[in-house]
Amino acid sequence: MAARTYVDAVGAVHAWINSRTGTLVGVGHPLAAGAHFKFLVGNAPQVYAYLQELPGRVSDDSPENPDMMATLSAQVYGGTREAATDGAVALAEEVSTELCGCQAAVPGAILWVADDIQGPTWTPGPDDLPCLTLQFTVRVRPA
């Protein structure tokens, strides 16, 4: 079997965010409903992040380094502007402090560092649903 070269970066970040149950995700935490790949609908919106991968770039030290650089967008939705803001700020803090050069292993990948963090920026969603967008670049490699 050949060594893996590519990683599902948005899937790796999705798994990492949803594993942060002690501080970020779950009942009583700022991003209560975690991270998802689709827009959620319902009568009582909880705070959640809708993840998307944006056009990326090659790592600056490629081809010597097998890492991928992935640019991601996390649209954080909530029932109120305050709840969405709390969730987006908490996600930005978690990304900036926990993905700081120490490996974070998830199934199939290792996340190393997040950089180029932009936002959170107020971007109301469908039907004016409160939303803030956070963008960042993450260095990821196959596990």
C-alpha positions in Angstrom: 0.0 0.0 0.0 1.4 3.4 -1.0 1.7 6.2 1.6 -1.3 8.5 1.8 -0.6 12.0 0.4 -4.0 13.7 0.6 -6.4 14.4 3.5 -10.0 15.3 3.8 -9.1 18.5 5.6 -12.6 19.7 6.3 -13.5 16.3 7.6 -10.5 16.3 9.9 -11.4 19.7 11.3 -15.0 18.6 11.7 -13.9 15.6 13.8 -11.5 17.8 15.8 -14.2 20.4 16.6 -16.7 17.8 17.6 -14.2 16.1 19.9 -13.8 19.3 22.0 -16.6 18.3 24.4 -14.8 19.6 27.5 -14.7 23.3 26.5 -16.5 24.0 23.2 -19.1 21.5 22.1 -22.1 20.0 24.0 -24.9 21.2 26.3 -23.8 24.2 28.2 -20.9 25.1 25.9 -20.8 27.9 23.4 -20.9 25.7 20.3 -23.6 23.4 21.7 -24.6 21.5 18.5 -21.0 21.2 17.2 -19.8 21.3 13.6 -21.8 20.1 10.6 -21.5 19.8 6.8 -24.9 21.2 6.1 -27.2 24.0 7.2 -29.5 22.8 10.1 -33.2 23.7 10.3 -35.4 23.4 13.2 -37.7 25.2 15.6 -35.2 25.8 18.4 -31.8 26.7 16.8 -28.8 25.7 18.9 -25.4 27.3 18.1 -23.5 25.3 15.5 -20.8 25.7 12.9 -21.4 25.0 9.2 -18.0 24.0 7.8 -16.9 24.5 4.2 -13.5 24.2 2.5 -12.4 27.1 0.4 -10.0 27.0 -2.5 -6.6 26.3 -0.8 -3.0 26.5 -1.4 0.1 24.4 -1.4 2.3 24.6 1.8 5.0 27.1 1.6 7.7 24.5 2.0 6.3 22.0 -0.6 7.4 19.6 -2.0 9.8 18.8 0.8 6.9 18.7 3.3 3.9 16.4 2.9 1.6 18.8 4.7 -1.5 20.3 3.0 -2.7 23.8 3.7 -6.5 24.0 3.8 -8.5 27.2 4.0 -11.8 26.6 5.8 -14.9 28.7 6.6 -17.0 28.1 9.7 -20.3 29.9 9.6 -21.6 29.9 13.2 -25.3 30.1 13.5 -27.4 30.7 16.6 -30.9 31.7 17.8 -29.7 35.1 18.8 -26.8 37.4 17.8 -25.3 37.0 21.2 -25.4 33.2 21.1 -23.9 33.1 17.6 -21.2 35.6 18.7 -20.3 33.6 21.8 -20.0 30.4 19.7 -17.9 32.1 17.0 -15.6 33.7 19.5 -15.2 30.5 21.4 -14.4 28.6 18.2 -11.8 31.2 17.2 -10.2 31.0 20.6 -10.1 27.2 20.5 -8.6 27.1 17.0 -6.0 29.7 17.8 -4.9 28.3 21.1 -5.2 24.5 20.5 -4.0 24.3 16.9 -0.7 26.0 17.7 1.9 23.6 16.4 1.3 20.6 18.6 -0.2 17.6 16.8 -3.9 17.0 17.2 -4.7 13.5 15.8 -8.1 12.7 14.3 -9.0 9.6 12.3 -6.9 9.7 9.1 -5.2 13.0 9.7 -3.0 15.1 12.0 -3.8 18.7 12.4 -0.7 20.9 13.3 -1.4 24.6 13.2 -4.1 27.1 12.3 -3.2 30.5 10.9 -4.5 33.4 8.9 -7.6 33.6 11.2 -10.1 36.1 9.9 -13.2 37.1 11.8 -15.5 36.3 13.4 -17.4 38.6 11.0 -21.2 39.3 11.2 -22.8 37.7 8.1 -26.6 37.2 8.7 -27.8 33.9 7.2 -31.0 32.9 5.5 -34.1 34.7 6.9 -31.7 36.9 8.9 -30.7 34.0 11.1 -27.8 35.3 13.3 -24.5 34.2 11.8 -20.8 35.0 12.2 -18.2 33.7 9.8 -14.7 32.6 10.8 -12.1 31.7 8.2 -8.7 30.1 8.9 -6.0 28.1 7.2 -5.0 24.8 8.8 -1.9 22.7 8.2 -2.8 19.0 8.0 -1.1 15.8 7.0 -2.1 12.2 6.6 -2.0 10.0 9.7 
